[in-house]
Amino acid sequence: AQSVSQHNHHVILSEAASLELGCNYSYGGTVNLFWYVQYPGQHLQLLLKYFSGDPLVKGIKGFEAEFIKSKFSFNLRKPSVQWSDTAEYFCAVYTGRRALTFGSGTRLQVQP
Amino acid sequence: EPEVTQTPSHQVTQMGQEVILRCVPISNHLYFYWYRQILGQKVEFLVSFYNNEISEKSEIFDDQFSVERPDGSNFTLKIRSTKLEDSAMYFCASSEQSSWETQYFGPGTRLLVL
C-alpha cells in the first residue's frame, strides 16, 4: 500500500528564513502529488499540485515544490517565510486507489 | 469561489448515539469523500462516493458507517452507534470530474463522543 512520509514534524523559523519541508512517498506507479495547508482554525486548502509536466510547480503565496521521481520526493519550498505562513502543511498522494493518502503533517511556526 | 461546506462545526454526543454529519459539496462536482483526523494523527480516508454509490472505502468504514446523498446538494455521513474512538475531525471533500483531480475540502466537523 502507498504511504507518505513527512520527516519534519515541527519546524520553527524566523521571518525571512528559507523553508524546505520534506515529503517522500512509496508507490511505484503514476501519482498525483499535493501539498495542502491548514491555517489555525481553518480547513485544508490546496497549496499546489503536480500531475505531469514540469516537475517544478509553483503554488499560491510564493510556495513551490519539486517532484523528483527517482527519489520519490515532492519537497515544498519557500525562499522567505512570513509570520502568516504559520500553519500545518500536509503532503498527499493520489495513486488511483484509496483516494488521497496523507502524510502526518508538519507544523510550521514562524517567529516575527 | 465555490467552497465545500459542512455542518455542524462541532458535535458532542453520548457513546452509542447516532450522529449525522452533513456536507454540501461544490455544485458541479461528481466525486465526494469523507476523511477523518483523530487528534494528533494523520488525515485518513474513509469513503469515496460517485454516481450515488460507494466507489471505495477503507478498513475504518465498517458497518457502523454509512453515506448518503439524500438530495441534489447534500452528502451525509452517518455513524449509527458512536464509540469513544470515533472522536475526531471529519472532513468532507469533493472533486470535479474524476478522483484523479484535486479534492477540495470542507472546514470539518469536530465530533466528540463522551
Chai-1 contact restraints between the chains, C-beta under 6 A:
chainA,res_idxA,chainB,res_idxB,connection_type,confidence,min_distance_angstrom,max_distance_angstrom,comment,restraint_id
A,N32,B,W100,contact,1.0,0.0,6.0,A-B,restraint_1
A,H43,B,F105,contact,1.0,0.0,6.0,A-B,restraint_2
A,H43,B,P107,contact,1.0,0.0,6.0,A-B,restraint_3
A,H43,B,G108,contact,1.0,0.0,6.0,A-B,restraint_4
A,L44,B,F105,contact,1.0,0.0,6.0,A-B,restraint_5
A,L46,B,T102,contact,1.0,0.0,6.0,A-B,restraint_6
A,K49,B,T102,contact,1.0,0.0,6.0,A-B,restraint_7
A,R98,B,F45,contact,1.0,0.0,6.0,A-B,restraint_8
A,A99,B,Y33,contact,1.0,0.0,6.0,A-B,restraint_9
A,A99,B,F45,contact,1.0,0.0,6.0,A-B,restraint_10
A,A99,B,S48,contact,1.0,0.0,6.0,A-B,restraint_11
A,F102,B,K42,contact,1.0,0.0,6.0,A-B,restraint_12
A,F102,B,V43,contact,1.0,0.0,6.0,A-B,restraint_13
A,S104,B,K42,contact,1.0,0.0,6.0,A-B,restraint_14
